Amino acid sequence: QELGVPGGPVPPEWETTIAACLAKDVKERPQSVRELAQRLGLPLASQTASPFAGGTPATQPGGPPAVRRRGWPVALAAVLALALAGAGYYFGVVVPRREAAERVRREAAARQETERKAREAREQEEKQKLLARQKEEASKAEEARKAREQREATEARQTLENFRRRVRSGEISMAELKHIAQEQSPRGRLVRERLEELRNEQETAELKTRGQILQLIDQLEENAPREVFDETDKQVRAYLAGAPERQRAEVNRAWLRRQTAWKEYEAAHTPGSLSVTTLPAGASVTLLPRNERKPSPALFTDVPPGAVTLRVEREGFEPRDVMLTVKAGVETKAEVVRLVPFTGAAVVVSTPAGVRFTLELGGRQLEGVTPRRMPSLPQGRYRVTFQREGWDPVVRMLEVNRDKEAVLEADLRGATFDLRSTPPGGRVILNGREVGVTPLTLTDMKFGDYRLDVLRDGYENYAEKISATRDVTLNVTLTETPVTAALRRLSARRWFSTSGTRTELTFDLEGNITGLQQGLFSGSKPVAGRVESYDAHERRLTVVFTQGDTLTGRLPLQLLDDHNFRVTVVSQLGFTNEIGFTDRGGR
């Protein structure tokens, strides 16, 4: 109608075929012209029917076949054109109309749904308001009821509390309480509860006291001291005297059992005593397990009955463990414990040999003379005393161990004195006895204090006290003794010999000269000629002076020639004068 093309409605198969031709999926489209013609319901080429509704006039039998071939394409083109026109109409008109109608329908449905929900919401709101009003009214009514009940309860509670206070304070007698307890009222219930509480409290207190007494009885050990038992007995008796009858039976039974057990234990465990003797005596006795130690003979008191162990020890002896059973309440005497000594060997030697010695251990002594070997000695630490004749005793210690040989070497030699003097030749005097001349070595000297004197002619005496605790080495320097004398005469004599000219001096000395003096004539001796040797001038002379004596001596001098010479003797012997002598020729 809109295109201005007259005709009837498009057949359904055409709409379907046209929609298939426009499908997106290739497989849904007609795959050939033949299939398209079949879907449109058109006759194929072999058919004589016309594609039009009214058909086509039959061709003349003698007509040319070319006319028939041109008719089919024209019809197909017309069909296609009609299909395209139908498709355009369908998609341009029908489809938009359908979509618009569907859109209108959906919008109407949406409006209806919105209205329905709004209506339901209003209805629900009305219901909620109604319920809220009902709940509020019920709540107010409940609150009013509770307030009323609370006031009533408060008043009743106050009244009851006042009554309870009077009950607990004892304002109401027990007889009145028992009478009120028969009432079927809050007061009666309160009194009944109070009476029940009092009964419970009394019973609880009784049970607590009974439990304490039972615990006290249970804590009493069988081996508890007598003081603890007596105190427990006192408390139990006091409880039984005032306890209700229903509480006494169990306490009586418990105390009887504990009392019997304690007394039986006491009878079986009364301490006894234990006496121990050893051979030899003086050993250390230890009571185990209480670890009490005493020297034998030993007495141990307050020993619990039963098995004990005695450890017996003494230096130099095998220790022994002795098992004993101590009886209750009596003294138990152990058999004599005999100790076996440890033994070892000992060798005692000394330098010098042949010295007497004594070994001492625990009051026992053994004597001998060095050297000596003792093959069997009890183990121990011995005191060995060496007694050298004429000497002080020397003490040494000797340790003898089991199955070993101990050696004691005692050096009993005396001290060595090494005495020297400058100059040598001094006479050595020890304790008033002259023993030699320096240098002097003395061996095997006794240790102790000595007086040492060293004497030499012409020198002062040297004296010193020496304490000889070890070897002594001493080197003393002697001091010359000055001599006072007067030179009275000095003469010279000279003679000739084949060995040369010889001159002899003679002199006389007088003065207060005492003691033993060795003098040296030396000093300033200037000579005109050369002196052949120094020894010709110096000569050591030993002279003995006595008071008032006059000493005459000679001093030979050997000169090389016959020249004049002068000899001066000055103060070599402490001379008080100086004399010059000149010789002008021999005689």
C-alpha positions in Angstrom: 0.0 0.0 0.0 2.7 2.5 0.9 4.7 1.6 -2.2 1.6 1.8 -4.4 1.9 -1.7 -5.5 -1.4 -3.5 -5.8 -1.7 -7.1 -4.6 -2.7 -9.3 -1.7 -0.7 -10.1 1.4 2.7 -11.6 1.2 2.5 -15.4 1.7 4.1 -16.7 4.9 6.6 -18.9 3.0 7.9 -15.8 1.3 8.5 -13.9 4.6 10.3 -16.9 5.9 12.4 -17.3 2.8 13.2 -13.6 2.6 14.3 -13.6 6.3 16.5 -16.6 5.6 18.2 -14.8 2.8 19.0 -11.9 5.2 20.3 -14.2 8.0 23.8 -13.5 9.3 24.8 -17.2 9.4 25.6 -18.3 5.8 24.4 -21.8 6.6 20.9 -20.5 7.2 20.7 -18.8 3.8 19.6 -20.7 0.6 22.6 -22.3 -0.9 21.3 -22.3 -4.6 18.7 -20.9 -6.9 17.0 -24.2 -6.9 16.7 -24.2 -3.1 15.4 -20.6 -3.2 12.8 -21.6 -5.8 11.8 -24.6 -3.7 11.4 -22.4 -0.5 9.3 -19.9 -2.5 7.2 -22.7 -3.9 8.0 -22.0 -7.5 8.0 -24.7 -10.2 11.3 -25.9 -11.5 12.3 -25.7 -15.2 11.0 -29.2 -15.9 7.6 -28.2 -14.6 5.1 -26.7 -17.1 3.2 -24.8 -14.5 3.5 -21.1 -14.5 5.0 -19.3 -11.6 2.0 -17.0 -11.5 -1.1 -17.7 -9.6 -3.2 -18.0 -12.6 -0.7 -19.9 -14.6 0.6 -19.1 -18.1 -1.2 -20.0 -21.3 0.0 -23.1 -22.9 2.4 -22.6 -25.7 1.5 -23.7 -29.1 2.8 -27.0 -30.0 4.5 -25.7 -33.0 5.9 -22.6 -31.4 9.6 -22.0 -31.0 11.2 -23.2 -27.8 13.2 -19.9 -27.4 10.0 -18.1 -26.3 9.7 -20.6 -23.5 13.3 -20.0 -22.3 12.9 -16.3 -22.0 9.8 -16.5 -19.8 11.7 -18.1 -16.8 14.3 -15.4 -16.1 11.7 -12.7 -16.3 9.6 -14.5 -13.8 12.5 -15.1 -11.5 13.5 -11.4 -11.7 10.0 -10.4 -10.8 10.1 -12.8 -7.9 13.3 -11.4 -6.6 12.1 -7.8 -7.0 9.0 -8.7 -5.2 11.1 -10.4 -2.5 13.3 -7.4 -2.1 10.3 -5.2 -1.9 8.8 -7.4 0.7 12.0 -7.5 2.7 12.2 -3.7 2.6 8.7 -3.5 3.8 9.2 -6.1 6.5 12.3 -4.5 7.9 11.3 -0.9 7.3 7.8 -1.1 8.5 6.8 -4.3 10.2 9.8 -4.7 12.4 9.8 -1.1 13.7 6.1 -1.4 14.4 6.6 -4.5 16.3 9.5 -3.0 18.3 7.5 0.1 19.1 4.6 -2.0 20.2 6.9 -4.2 22.4 8.5 -1.0 23.9 5.0 0.4 24.7 4.0 -2.9 26.2 7.2 -3.1 28.4 6.8 0.5 29.6 3.2 -0.2 30.6 4.3 -3.3 32.4 7.0 -1.3 34.2 4.6 1.4 35.2 2.3 -1.3 36.6 5.1 -2.9 38.5 6.2 0.5 40.0 2.6 1.2 41.0 2.3 -2.2 42.6 5.5 -1.8 44.6 4.5 1.7 45.7 1.1 0.3 46.8 2.7 -2.5 48.7 5.2 -0.1 50.4 2.4 2.1 51.5 0.5 -0.9 52.9 3.7 -2.1 54.7 4.3 1.3 56.2 0.8 1.4 57.5 1.3 -2.0 59.1 4.6 -0.9 60.7 3.0 2.3 62.1 0.1 0.2 63.5 2.5 -2.3 65.1 4.6 0.5 66.5 1.6 2.1 68.1 0.5 -1.2 69.5 4.0 -1.9 70.8 4.3 1.5 72.4 1.0 1.1 74.1 2.0 -2.3 75.4 5.3 -1.0 76.6 3.7 1.8 78.5 1.3 -0.6 80.1 4.2 -3.0 81.0 6.2 -0.1 82.4 3.3 1.0 84.5 2.8 -2.5 85.7 6.5 -2.9 86.6 6.6 0.4 88.3 3.6 -0.6 90.4 5.1 -4.0 91.2 8.5 -2.4 92.0 6.9 0.1 94.4 5.0 -2.8 96.0 8.2 -4.9 96.1 10.2 -2.0 97.5 7.7 -1.4 100.2 7.6 -5.1 101.0 11.4 -5.4 100.8 11.8 -2.5 103.1 9.4 -3.9 105.5 11.0 -7.3 105.2 14.5 -5.8 105.5 13.6 -4.1 108.7 12.3 -7.4 110.0 15.4 -9.2 108.8 17.6 -6.6 110.6 15.7 -7.2 113.8 16.0 -11.0 113.4 19.8 -10.8 112.7 20.3 -8.3 115.5 18.7 -10.6 118.0 15.8 -8.2 118.9 13.4 -11.1 118.4 13.7 -14.1 120.7 14.2 -17.6 119.5 10.8 -18.6 120.8 9.1 -15.8 118.9 11.1 -16.7 115.8 9.9 -20.3 116.0 6.3 -19.0 116.4 6.7 -16.6 113.4 8.2 -19.4 111.3 4.8 -21.2 111.3 3.3 -18.3 109.4 2.7 -18.7 105.7 3.9 -15.2 104.9 7.1 -13.4 103.8 7.9 -13.0 107.4 7.5 -16.6 108.1 9.5 -17.6 105.1 12.3 -15.2 106.1 12.4 -16.6 109.6 12.4 -20.1 108.3 15.3 -19.2 106.0 17.1 -17.5 108.9 16.6 -20.5 111.2 17.9 -22.7 108.4 20.9 -20.5 108.0 21.6 -20.7 111.7 21.4 -24.4 111.6 23.7 -24.5 108.5 26.2 -22.1 110.1 26.2 -24.2 113.3 26.7 -27.4 111.4 29.4 -25.8 109.2 31.2 -24.5 112.3 31.0 -28.0 113.9 32.3 -29.6 110.7 35.1 -27.1 110.4 36.2 -27.7 114.0 36.0 -31.4 113.6 38.0 -31.2 110.3 40.7 -29.2 112.1 40.9 -31.7 114.9 41.0 -34.6 112.4 43.7 -32.8 110.4 45.7 -32.3 113.6 45.4 -36.0 114.4 46.4 -36.9 110.8 49.5 -34.7 110.9 50.8 -36.4 114.0 53.6 -38.6 112.7 54.5 -41.9 114.3 58.0 -40.6 115.0 56.8 -37.2 116.3 58.5 -36.1 119.6 56.8 -36.6 122.9 56.1 -32.9 123.2 54.1 -32.8 119.9 52.1 -35.9 121.0 51.2 -34.4 124.4 50.1 -31.1 122.8 47.9 -33.0 120.3 46.4 -35.1 123.0 45.5 -32.0 125.0 43.7 -30.3 122.1 41.8 -33.5 121.2 40.6 -33.9 124.8 39.5 -30.3 124.9 37.5 -30.7 121.7 35.8 -33.9 122.9 34.8 -32.2 126.1 32.6 -29.6 124.3 31.8 -31.2 120.9 28.2 -32.4 120.1 27.7 -36.1 120.4 27.2 -36.6 116.7 30.7 -35.2 116.0 32.6 -37.2 118.7 32.5 -40.7 117.4 34.7 -40.1 114.3 37.2 -38.1 116.3 37.4 -40.7 119.0 38.1 -43.5 116.4 40.8 -41.4 114.6 42.6 -40.4 117.8 42.5 -44.0 119.1 44.2 -45.3 115.9 46.8 -42.5 115.8 47.5 -42.8 119.6 48.0 -46.6 119.3 50.3 -46.3 116.3 52.4 -43.5 118.0 52.9 -45.5 121.2 53.8 -48.7 119.3 56.3 -46.7 117.3 57.7 -45.1 120.4 58.1 -48.5 122.0 60.0 -49.9 119.0 62.1 -46.8 118.4 63.2 -45.7 121.8 66.9 -44.6 121.3 69.6 -46.9 122.6 73.3 -46.5 123.0 76.3 -48.1 121.4 79.8 -48.7 122.8 82.8 -49.5 120.6 86.4 -50.5 121.5 89.2 -51.0 119.0 92.6 -52.6 119.0 94.8 -50.5 119.0 92.8 -47.8 120.8 92.6 -44.3 119.6 91.1 -45.1 116.3 88.5 -42.8 114.7 85.0 -44.4 114.9 82.3 -42.9 112.7 78.6 -43.8 113.2 76.8 -43.9 110.0 74.4 -42.6 108.6 74.3 -39.8 111.1 78.1 -39.2 110.5 79.1 -38.8 114.2 82.8 -39.3 114.9 84.5 -40.2 118.1 87.9 -41.7 119.2 87.8 -45.2 120.5 86.8 -46.3 123.1 83.6 -44.5 122.0 80.1 -44.4 123.4 77.3 -43.2 121.1 74.0 -42.2 122.8 70.5 -41.5 121.5 71.0 -44.0 118.7 67.7 -45.0 116.9 67.1 -48.8 117.0 68.0 -50.6 113.8 70.9 -51.3 111.6 73.9 -49.0 111.7 77.4 -49.0 110.2 80.6 -48.2 112.0 83.6 -46.9 110.0 86.8 -47.5 112.0 89.9 -45.7 110.7 93.4 -45.1 112.0 96.5 -43.9 110.2 98.6 -46.8 109.1 95.8 -49.3 109.4 93.3 -50.8 107.1 89.9 -49.1 107.5 87.0 -51.4 108.5 83.3 -51.1 108.2 81.3 -53.0 110.9 77.5 -53.6 110.6 75.6 -53.7 113.9 71.9 -53.6 115.0 71.1 -51.2 117.8 68.4 -52.4 120.3 65.7 -50.1 121.5 66.2 -48.6 124.9 69.4 -50.5 125.9 73.1 -50.3 125.4 74.5 -52.4 122.6 78.2 -53.4 123.0 80.1 -54.1 119.8 82.9 -56.7 119.7 86.4 -55.4 119.8 87.4 -54.1 116.4 90.9 -55.3 115.5 92.7 -53.2 112.9 95.3 -54.6 110.5 98.2 -52.2 110.0 99.6 -51.2 106.6 103.2 -52.1 106.2 106.1 -50.9 104.1 109.9 -51.0 104.0 112.3 -48.3 105.2 116.1 -47.7 104.7 117.9 -45.3 107.0 121.5 -44.2 106.1 123.7 -41.4 107.3 126.9 -39.6 106.5 129.0 -40.5 108.3 127.8 -44.0 108.9 127.5 -45.7 112.3 125.2 -43.2 113.9 122.5 -44.4 116.3 118.9 -43.5 115.5 115.4 -43.9 117.0 112.1 -44.3 115.1 109.0 -43.1 116.8 105.3 -43.6 115.8 102.3 -43.5 118.0 104.3 -44.1 121.2 106.2 -47.0 119.8 110.0 -46.8 119.3 112.5 -48.7 117.3 116.3 -48.2 117.7 119.1 -49.0 115.3 122.5 -47.9 113.8 123.0 -46.6 110.3 122.9 -48.0 107.7 119.9 -50.2 108.3 117.0 -51.6 106.3 113.7 -52.4 108.0 111.5 -54.6 105.7 108.2 -54.4 107.6 107.1 -51.2 109.3 103.5 -50.1 109.9 102.5 -47.3 107.5 102.8 -43.8 108.9 104.9 -40.7 109.4 107.8 -41.6 111.7 110.0 -39.2 113.7 113.6 -40.3 113.3 116.2 -38.9 115.9 119.9 -39.3 115.0 122.3 -39.2 118.0 125.9 -38.8 117.0 128.2 -39.1 120.0 129.3 -35.8 121.3 126.9 -34.0 119.0 123.4 -32.5 119.4 120.5 -34.8 118.2 119.2 -34.3 114.7 115.5 -35.0 113.9 114.2 -36.0 110.5 110.8 -37.2 109.3 110.2 -40.5 107.4 107.0 -41.3 105.5 106.4 -45.0 105.2 103.7 -46.0 102.7 102.0 -49.3 102.1 103.9 -51.8 99.9 106.7 -49.2 99.2 110.3 -48.7 100.4 111.1 -45.4 101.9 114.7 -44.1 102.1 116.0 -41.6 104.5 119.5 -40.2 103.9 120.7 -38.0 106.7 123.8 -35.8 106.1 125.2 -35.5 109.6 128.5 -34.1 108.7 129.6 -30.9 110.5 130.5 -27.6 109.1 133.6 -26.9 107.0 135.8 -24.0 108.1 137.8 -22.4 105.3 140.0 -19.8 107.1 142.5 -17.5 105.4 144.4 -14.4 106.4 146.4 -11.5 104.8 149.2 -11.9 105.3 149.1 -15.7 105.7 150.8 -17.6 108.4 148.5 -16.6 111.3 148.0 -19.0 114.1 144.4 -20.1 114.3 142.9 -20.6 117.8 139.2 -21.9 118.2 137.6 -21.7 121.6 141.1 -21.4 123.2 142.6 -24.3 121.3 145.2 -23.8 118.6 144.2 -25.8 115.5 146.6 -24.7 112.7 148.0 -21.9 110.6 146.3 -19.9 107.8 145.4 -20.8 105.2 143.5 -23.6 107.0 140.6 -25.9 106.2 138.8 -27.7 109.0 136.1 -30.3 108.2 133.3 -32.0 110.2 133.1 -29.3 112.7 130.2 -29.2 115.1 127.5 -26.6 114.5 127.3 -23.9 117.1 129.1 -20.8 118.3 132.9 -20.5 118.2 135.5 -17.9 119.3 138.1 -17.4 116.6 141.5 -15.8 117.2 144.2 -15.3 114.6 147.7 -14.4 115.9 150.8 -13.4 114.0 154.1 -11.8 115.1 154.1 -8.0 114.4 150.4 -7.8 113.9 147.4 -7.2 116.2 145.4 -10.2 117.3 142.2 -10.8 115.3 139.2 -12.0 117.3 135.6 -12.8 116.2 132.6 -14.8 117.4 131.4 -17.2 114.7 127.9 -18.9 114.6 128.4 -22.0 112.6 125.0 -23.1 111.2 126.5 -24.1 107.9 130.0 -24.0 106.2 132.1 -21.0 107.2 134.4 -19.2 104.8 136.5 -16.4 106.4 139.4 -14.2 105.0 140.8 -11.8 107.6 143.2 -8.9 107.1 145.8 -8.6 109.9 146.9 -5.1 111.1 150.6 -4.5 111.9 151.3 -3.6 115.5 153.3 -0.3 116.0 156.5 -0.6 118.0 158.2 2.3 119.9 161.9 2.0 120.0 165.0 4.2 119.9 167.9 3.7 117.5 171.0 4.1 119.6 173.7 3.0 117.2 174.1 2.3 113.5 177.4 1.3 112.0 178.6 -0.2 108.7 181.3 -2.5 107.5 182.4 -3.0 104.0 184.5 -5.7 102.4 185.4 -6.9 99.0 184.8 -10.2 97.4 184.8 -11.8 94.1 181.1 -11.2 93.7 181.4 -7.5 94.4 181.6 -5.0 97.2 179.6 -5.9 100.3 178.5 -3.6 103.1 177.0 -4.6 106.4 175.1 -2.4 108.7 174.8 -3.0 112.4 172.3 -1.3 114.8 171.2 -1.2 118.4 167.6 -0.6 119.4 166.3 0.3 122.8 162.8 1.2 124.0 159.5 0.0 125.4 159.1 -2.9 123.1 156.8 -5.8 124.0 155.1 -8.7 122.3 156.0 -10.7 119.2 156.8 -8.4 116.3 158.0 -9.0 112.8 159.7 -5.8 111.5 160.8 -4.7 108.1 163.9 -2.5 107.8 163.0 -0.4 104.8 162.4 3.2 103.9 164.4 6.0 102.2 167.9 4.6 101.4 169.4 7.0 98.8 172.8 5.7 97.5 175.3 7.4 95.3 175.5 4.4 93.0 172.8 2.2 91.7 171.6 -0.5 94.0 171.8 -3.9 92.4 168.6 -5.3 93.8 165.7 -4.1 96.0 166.2 -7.2 98.2 169.6 -5.9 99.2 167.8 -3.0 100.9 164.9 -4.8 102.5 165.2 -7.6 104.9 162.6 -9.1 107.1 163.8 -9.9 110.6 161.9 -11.7 113.3 162.9 -10.4 116.8 161.5 -10.9 120.2 161.4 -7.8 122.5 161.2 -7.7 126.3 161.0 -4.7 128.5 164.4 -3.0 128.8 166.1 -5.3 126.3 168.6 -4.0 123.8 168.4 -5.6 120.4 171.4 -5.8 118.2 171.0 -6.8 114.6 172.6 -6.8 111.2 171.3 -5.7 107.8 173.7 -6.6 104.9 173.6 -4.5 101.8 175.3 -5.5 98.6 176.5 -2.6 96.4 177.8 -2.6 92.8 180.8 -0.3 93.3 182.8 1.6 95.8 181.1 4.9 95.6 180.0 6.8 98.6 176.5 6.2 99.7 174.1 7.2 102.4 171.6 5.0 104.3 168.7 6.4 106.2 166.5 4.2 108.4 163.2 6.0 109.2 160.3 4.9 111.4 159.9 1.5 109.8 159.7 0.1 113.3 158.2 3.2 114.7 161.7 4.7 115.3 161.7 8.0 117.1 164.9 9.4 115.5 166.7 9.4 112.2 170.4 8.8 111.9 172.4 9.4 108.7 175.5 7.3 108.0 178.3 8.0 105.5 181.0 5.5 104.7 184.1 6.6 102.8 185.8 3.4 102.6 185.7 -0.1 103.8 187.7 -1.6 106.6 
